[in-house]
Amino acid sequence: MNVQFLNPFVEAAFMVLESEAGVSAKRGQLALRRSAATADDITVLISMVGQVNGVALYGLSEDTGIALVSRILDQPFDEFDALAQSGIGELGNVITGQAGNRLAEAGFEAKISPPTMVLGKGTLISTLDFERLQIPLETELGTIQIHLALREA
């Protein structure tokens, strides 16, 4: 994966988490993943097509998802219901959209798909021959795992 694709996602996530949820994040240790199984309760999947092809995945625990959506919508949530799912899906969408804008500024145009919500640990999401770069973002509400399986077209 082209390392130029990493920073736009991290920068966008920091900005969106701060502006939408009032949460600051710290980047954890990068890792290369080959497993197709999801490790988190919630995974938001967004495809990118254009000069950058692949997927961006955002993984988090249900507790982190509930805490984030409670902050974003400024109302308490007790369960990860349809509204909470929509809020977390939109969070992934906004981060990917902002990252896409940053990539376009660097000369890499790409369109993004609407978010797909995958619920449950252990679900298989194969990125085929794309290796996934995992970037943990640690926040006071829990960890958000960004997985990038992207390549230049």
C-alpha positions, 0 to 999 in steps of 0.5 A: 500500500502506498504510504501516502494514503495513510496520513489523510485518513489519520488526519481526517479521523482526528479532525472529525472525532474532535469536531463531531464528538469532542474527542481527541485521539492518539495514534497507536502502533501500526500493524499489517493484517492478513486475517479476513475475520473482524475483531470488533463488534462493529465494522463500518466498510466503505469502498473507494474506486478511482485512482485509489481502489480498495476499502477503508474499514472502521472497527470498534466495540459496541461500548465505544460505538454507543459512547461515540454516538451518544456524544455526537447526537448529544443524547444517551443511548443504552443500546446499539439500535438503528439510530446509533448504527446510522450515526456510526456509519455516518461517522465512517462516511465523513472520515472517508469523505474528508480523507478522499478530499485530502487524497484528491488534493495530493492528486489521487481522485476516488469516489466512495461508496455509502457505508456498510455496517457489519455487526459481530466479531469474527465476520469474514471480510476478505480484501483478497490480495490487498494487505490491510494496514491497521491503525488504532486510534485511542480515545477516552471513549475507547479504541477505533481501528482503521483498516486500510486496504488500498492501492493506486489504480 
